[in-house]
Amino acid sequence: MHCSYLIAMIIGCLAGKPIESREPPKTGFWLIFFWLRVLWSIGVLGFALAVTLSALFQGKTTMWPGVPGGVAVVLFFVLMSVVGMLEGMQIAFFAVTKIKKEDRGDKKFAKMTCELLFKGKGRNLPGFMIGRQLSVVTCFFVIARVTTLSIAEGEGNLWGVPDALQNFFNTGFLGAIITTILGSITWQLVASAFPIAFLSNPITYIFLVICLAFEWTGICGGAWVLAWIMKKMIGFQRDEVYIGTAEEREQQGHKDDAEALQAGAGHMIKLPGFYEDA
């Protein structure tokens, strides 16, 4: 999955804000080892894309009959982009929860997104997580049909490969690699480095509204009940109960150290529970 790092680096450079890691610079063996893994990941991703796209154009996937190969390819990348946006949004949303209101940007859609997300007692943030999961599952239902190979009885294998290799293709593992890299990890890495940019995107606000609408239907309302039971059993409390909000910490003389946080465009946001050097 290391080509995700390369894609995130390229996006950072194009944006004029190179991504800075919390880890010390790699040198010697570890630098070579890192780039070897990047090259290996690029090769695997390229092979997975070649197999999947070839199968799509040859009609050898579980895509619904009658859908042209070109349409299936477009649908595949559009849905992966939707999933990627949703993956990036959750990272960006959790990042800005620790930022003071005045530091969340002055762009119109950044303000609109934050106002809706933190409206009232902040119920819309977990509500978004429920709606986001419903949206992701819906998208993956279609993506799975697009990326899973299926050879009809009497047809030859893709590229004439042996049956053993064709059976491996049919597992859908290659599709999982594509969606993990291009529809998840890459977007998360970019969002962790540019959370405010994600908030300023009008598509983010639109997707937030859609996710909240999905949550409003109550299809997965049982999640609230299970979360409440877990909270009572274990005694979970919000972070603000223990450390206060960013504004409260500043008033008490414990404001966040911008240098220690390494916050801002191009800097990875360290999320709670992550390893110190992650």
C-alpha positions as CSV (number, residue, x, y, z in Angstrom):
1,M,0.0,0.0,0.0
2,H,3.1,2.3,0.0
3,C,2.2,3.9,-3.3
4,S,-0.4,5.8,-1.2
5,Y,2.5,7.8,0.3
6,L,3.8,8.7,-3.1
7,I,0.4,9.9,-4.3
8,A,0.0,12.0,-1.2
9,M,3.4,13.5,-1.7
10,I,2.7,14.4,-5.3
11,I,-0.6,16.0,-4.3
12,G,1.2,18.0,-1.6
13,C,3.8,19.2,-4.0
14,L,1.2,20.2,-6.6
15,A,-0.6,22.2,-3.8
16,G,2.6,23.9,-2.9
17,K,2.6,22.5,0.6
18,P,4.9,19.4,0.7
19,I,3.7,16.9,3.3
20,E,6.0,16.7,6.4
21,S,6.1,13.5,8.4
22,R,6.4,13.3,12.2
23,E,9.1,10.7,11.8
24,P,12.7,11.7,11.5
25,P,14.1,11.7,7.9
26,K,14.8,8.2,6.5
27,T,18.4,7.6,5.5
28,G,20.6,4.7,4.3
29,F,19.0,1.3,4.4
30,W,15.6,2.5,5.6
31,L,15.3,5.1,2.8
32,I,16.1,2.4,0.2
33,F,13.7,0.0,1.9
34,F,10.9,2.6,1.9
35,W,11.2,3.3,-1.8
36,L,11.5,-0.3,-2.7
37,R,8.2,-0.9,-1.0
38,V,6.8,2.1,-2.9
39,L,7.9,0.6,-6.2
40,W,6.5,-2.8,-5.3
41,S,3.2,-1.3,-4.3
42,I,3.1,0.6,-7.6
43,G,3.7,-2.6,-9.5
44,V,1.0,-4.4,-7.6
45,L,-1.5,-1.6,-8.1
46,G,-0.7,-1.4,-11.8
47,F,-1.2,-5.1,-12.3
48,A,-4.5,-5.1,-10.3
49,L,-5.8,-2.2,-12.5
50,A,-4.7,-3.9,-15.7
51,V,-6.5,-7.2,-14.7
52,T,-9.7,-5.4,-13.5
53,L,-10.0,-3.0,-16.5
54,S,-9.3,-5.7,-19.0
55,A,-12.0,-7.9,-17.5
56,L,-14.5,-5.0,-17.5
57,F,-14.0,-4.3,-21.2
58,Q,-14.3,-8.1,-22.0
59,G,-17.4,-8.5,-19.9
60,K,-15.8,-10.9,-17.5
61,T,-16.9,-9.4,-14.2
62,T,-20.1,-9.7,-12.1
63,M,-21.3,-6.4,-13.4
64,W,-25.0,-6.4,-14.4
65,P,-25.6,-7.6,-18.0
66,G,-26.2,-4.8,-20.4
67,V,-23.9,-2.3,-18.8
68,P,-21.2,-1.3,-21.3
69,G,-17.6,-1.7,-20.3
70,G,-16.9,2.0,-20.6
71,V,-19.8,2.9,-18.4
72,A,-18.7,0.4,-15.8
73,V,-15.2,1.9,-15.7
74,V,-16.6,5.4,-15.3
75,L,-18.9,4.2,-12.6
76,F,-16.1,2.4,-10.8
77,F,-13.8,5.5,-10.6
78,V,-16.7,7.8,-9.7
79,L,-17.8,5.6,-6.8
80,M,-14.2,5.2,-5.6
81,S,-13.9,8.9,-5.5
82,V,-17.1,9.2,-3.5
83,V,-15.8,6.6,-1.0
84,G,-12.5,8.4,-0.9
85,M,-14.1,11.7,-0.1
86,L,-16.1,10.1,2.7
87,E,-12.9,8.5,4.1
88,G,-11.1,11.8,3.9
89,M,-14.0,13.7,5.5
90,Q,-14.0,11.6,8.7
91,I,-10.2,12.2,9.1
92,A,-10.7,16.0,8.5
93,F,-13.7,16.2,10.8
94,F,-11.9,14.6,13.7
95,A,-8.9,16.8,13.1
96,V,-10.9,20.0,13.3
97,T,-12.6,19.0,16.5
98,K,-9.4,19.8,18.3
99,I,-9.0,23.2,16.6
100,K,-10.4,26.5,17.9
101,K,-13.3,27.9,16.0
102,E,-11.4,30.9,14.7
103,D,-8.6,28.6,13.3
104,R,-11.0,26.6,11.2
105,G,-10.7,28.9,8.2
106,D,-12.8,31.7,6.9
107,K,-14.0,30.1,3.7
108,K,-17.8,30.0,3.2
109,F,-18.1,26.2,2.9
110,A,-15.6,25.6,5.7
111,K,-17.8,27.7,8.0
112,M,-21.0,26.1,6.8
113,T,-19.6,22.6,7.3
114,C,-18.4,23.3,10.8
115,E,-21.6,25.0,11.8
116,L,-23.7,22.0,10.7
117,L,-21.2,19.4,12.0
118,F,-21.0,20.9,15.5
119,K,-24.5,22.2,15.7
120,G,-26.2,21.9,19.1
121,K,-24.5,19.3,21.3
122,G,-22.4,17.9,18.5
123,R,-24.7,15.0,17.7
124,N,-24.2,15.5,14.0
125,L,-20.6,14.3,14.1
126,P,-21.5,10.7,15.2
127,G,-24.6,11.0,13.0
128,F,-22.3,11.7,10.1
129,M,-20.3,8.5,11.0
130,I,-23.5,6.4,10.8
131,G,-24.6,8.0,7.5
132,R,-21.1,7.7,6.1
133,Q,-21.0,4.0,6.8
134,L,-24.3,3.5,5.0
135,S,-23.0,5.5,2.0
136,V,-19.7,3.5,1.9
137,V,-21.5,0.2,2.1
138,T,-23.8,1.2,-0.7
139,C,-21.0,2.3,-2.9
140,F,-19.0,-0.9,-2.2
141,F,-22.0,-3.0,-3.1
142,V,-21.7,-1.7,-6.7
143,I,-17.8,-1.6,-6.7
144,A,-17.7,-5.2,-5.7
145,R,-19.7,-6.2,-8.7
146,V,-17.4,-4.1,-10.9
147,T,-14.2,-5.5,-9.6
148,T,-15.1,-9.2,-9.0
149,L,-14.2,-11.4,-12.0
150,S,-16.5,-14.1,-13.3
151,I,-15.8,-16.4,-16.2
152,A,-18.9,-17.9,-17.8
153,E,-18.9,-21.6,-18.5
154,G,-17.3,-22.3,-21.8
155,E,-15.4,-19.0,-22.0
156,G,-11.6,-18.8,-21.9
157,N,-9.7,-17.4,-19.0
158,L,-8.6,-13.8,-18.9
159,W,-5.4,-13.4,-21.0
160,G,-5.4,-17.3,-21.3
161,V,-3.9,-17.7,-17.7
162,P,-3.9,-21.1,-16.0
163,D,-7.1,-22.0,-14.0
164,A,-5.3,-21.6,-10.7
165,L,-4.4,-18.0,-11.4
166,Q,-7.9,-17.3,-12.8
167,N,-9.4,-18.6,-9.6
168,F,-7.2,-16.1,-7.7
169,F,-8.4,-13.3,-9.9
170,N,-12.0,-14.4,-9.2
171,T,-11.6,-13.9,-5.4
172,G,-11.8,-10.1,-5.9
173,F,-8.6,-9.6,-4.0
174,L,-7.1,-7.4,-6.7
175,G,-10.2,-5.2,-6.6
176,A,-9.8,-4.9,-2.8
177,I,-6.2,-3.6,-3.4
178,I,-7.4,-1.0,-5.8
179,T,-10.1,0.3,-3.6
180,T,-7.9,0.3,-0.5
181,I,-5.2,2.4,-2.1
182,L,-7.2,4.6,-4.5
183,G,-10.5,4.8,-2.5
184,S,-9.3,4.9,1.1
185,I,-5.7,5.3,2.3
186,T,-4.6,8.0,-0.2
187,W,-7.6,10.2,0.6
188,Q,-7.0,9.7,4.4
189,L,-3.4,10.7,4.1
190,V,-4.2,13.8,2.1
191,A,-7.1,14.8,4.5
192,S,-4.9,14.4,7.5
193,A,-2.4,16.8,6.0
194,F,-5.0,19.3,4.5
195,P,-8.1,19.1,6.8
196,I,-9.1,22.7,6.3
197,A,-8.9,22.3,2.5
198,F,-11.3,19.4,2.8
199,L,-13.7,21.5,4.8
200,S,-13.6,24.3,2.3
201,N,-14.7,22.0,-0.5
202,P,-18.4,22.4,-1.3
203,I,-18.7,18.7,-2.1
204,T,-17.8,18.0,1.5
205,Y,-20.8,20.0,2.7
206,I,-23.1,18.3,0.2
207,F,-21.9,14.8,1.3
208,L,-22.3,15.8,5.0
209,V,-25.9,16.7,4.3
210,I,-26.5,13.4,2.4
211,C,-24.9,11.3,5.2
212,L,-27.0,13.1,7.9
213,A,-30.1,12.4,5.8
214,F,-29.2,8.7,5.7
215,E,-28.7,8.7,9.4
216,W,-32.1,10.4,9.9
217,T,-33.9,7.5,8.2
218,G,-33.1,5.4,11.3
219,I,-31.9,2.4,9.4
220,C,-28.9,2.0,11.7
221,G,-30.5,3.7,14.7
222,G,-29.6,0.7,16.8
223,A,-26.0,1.9,16.8
224,W,-27.0,4.8,19.2
225,V,-28.5,2.3,21.6
226,L,-25.4,0.0,21.5
227,A,-23.1,3.0,21.9
228,W,-25.1,4.2,24.9
229,I,-24.9,0.8,26.6
230,M,-21.2,0.7,26.0
231,K,-20.8,4.1,27.5
232,K,-22.7,3.2,30.6
233,M,-20.8,-0.1,31.0
234,I,-17.3,1.3,30.5
235,G,-17.8,4.8,31.7
236,F,-16.7,6.6,28.5
237,Q,-16.6,10.4,28.6
238,R,-16.0,13.0,26.0
239,D,-12.4,14.3,25.7
240,E,-13.5,17.7,26.8
241,V,-14.5,16.3,30.2
242,Y,-10.8,15.5,30.8
243,I,-8.9,18.2,28.9
244,G,-11.5,20.8,28.0
245,T,-12.0,22.4,24.7
246,A,-9.2,24.2,22.8
247,E,-10.6,27.6,24.0
248,E,-10.8,26.4,27.7
249,R,-7.2,25.1,27.6
250,E,-6.0,28.5,26.3
251,Q,-7.9,30.4,29.0
252,Q,-6.3,28.2,31.7
253,G,-2.8,28.8,30.3
254,H,-2.5,25.4,28.7
255,K,-3.1,26.5,25.1
256,D,-1.9,24.2,22.3
257,D,1.7,24.7,21.2
258,A,1.5,25.2,17.4
259,E,5.1,24.1,17.0
260,A,4.6,20.9,19.0
261,L,1.3,20.2,17.2
262,Q,2.9,20.7,13.8
263,A,-0.6,21.6,12.5
264,G,-1.5,23.2,9.2
265,A,-1.4,22.3,5.6
266,G,1.2,19.7,4.8
267,H,1.4,18.3,8.4
268,M,-0.1,15.0,9.3
269,I,-2.7,15.2,12.1
270,K,-2.0,12.7,14.9
271,L,-5.3,11.2,15.9
272,P,-6.1,9.9,19.4
273,G,-4.8,6.3,20.1
274,F,-2.2,6.4,17.3
275,Y,1.4,5.4,17.9
276,E,3.5,8.4,18.7
277,D,5.5,8.3,15.4
278,A,2.5,7.2,13.2
